[in-house]
């Protein structure tokens, strides 16, 4: 069906109180029905956002049907009693199959493998065990990947699945520990990105195999003193990172599940408390990331890779990752158009990290209903990308210290660690570039990243 509009209605608690037959079938296939919370995570999040902002929201929708993926356009109109849902251009297309065995035949991957599938928020929508594999946890459905699988960092303290999520690319070698009735087991994840017919990222599909090279958890993780390692030893940082990241990820995942009321409606104040916990957890996780980066970039001999990159592509990726955060404040982002390119040399993930920091700061310090501009330029042998906002601006005195460690310009809220800009400039220097600021009180701020240009 493509022409007619599929309609539904939720109340203020997020319960689906009425629905046309196609939407009701999807709700039932997801394990719920009328009078229950929306069981389609993507649609539920959009509905909750529309109610919170009290603004109409129009978005593409992707959901799983018996015969493939449902692609449609959803319009959500909030009001005092809840929200109306209108779904148009409803089309069912065969699922895009990655170059790994489909989830309908998990045994084909390997008899001892699990085959899994997630949505674009890394929430599990399918999990099957091969003929010789250990039984999958009974409560896997709807849990986040990081909650179901305890992610283990590699030797550099990185997580392949998170890097793949940022780039929307395939990954392999992500070591995890998965819980079950028979205790925790060491496994290795690999996955392929899934895209809809319009090229939109919809999640991952992959396998989880027993880790034949499983390494026992370092004894120091259970030792509050972390042995006798000095703070300057990279192994100390990796152990701290590993000890904190897993528990924080589980706290965030659980708090988001409670806040989103995916397991059923709860009191509004409890949902807000859970949202505050998730926010605090993300802040702490960001601090862990910053401290790990700080130790890494201050290591003697630290060097960044020299990848061939496109600053236009990376700027658009950064906007895609933070666009929803800006929209919640009514902030418009003017990004480089799809056909604008700026070839440069720098490490792909590090440049994206710098741009996410600059754009995140611009969103944080900008007033509601303002605008942020991202502009590309070429200045001789330098390729530049500038992020400009309409915030309160930065005085000359503040500009002199804004790139120092733990400098937060007098702010005392939980907006950041005060390490982001210091790390960003050190990374720029490691890539033979620079990061500068141009601002004045009341005139916003303009941060410019420059890198070696590439012809």
Secondary structure, DSSP 8 states (H G I E B T S, - for coil): --SS-EEEEEETT-BEEEE-HHHHHHHHHTT--TTSB---HHHHHHHHHHHHHTS-EEEEEEEEETTEEEEEEEEEEEETTEEEEEEEEEEEE-----SS--GGGGGGT-TT-EEEEE-TT-BEEEEEE-TTS----TT-TT-BHHHHEEE---TTS--HHHHHHHHT--EEEEEEEE--TT--EEEEEEEEEEE-TTS-EEEEEEEEEE-TT-----GGGG-TT-TT--TTSHHHHHHHHHHHHHHHHHHHHHHHHHHTTTTS---HHHHHHHHHHHHHHHHHHHHHHHHHHHHHHTSTT-----EEEEHHHHHHHHHHHHHHHHHHTT-EEE---TT---EEEE-HHHHHHHHHHHHHHHHHHS-TT-EEEEEEEEETTEEEEEEE--SS---HHHHTTTTSTT--TT--SSS--S-HHHHHHHHHHHTT-EEEEEE-TTS-EEEEEEEEB--
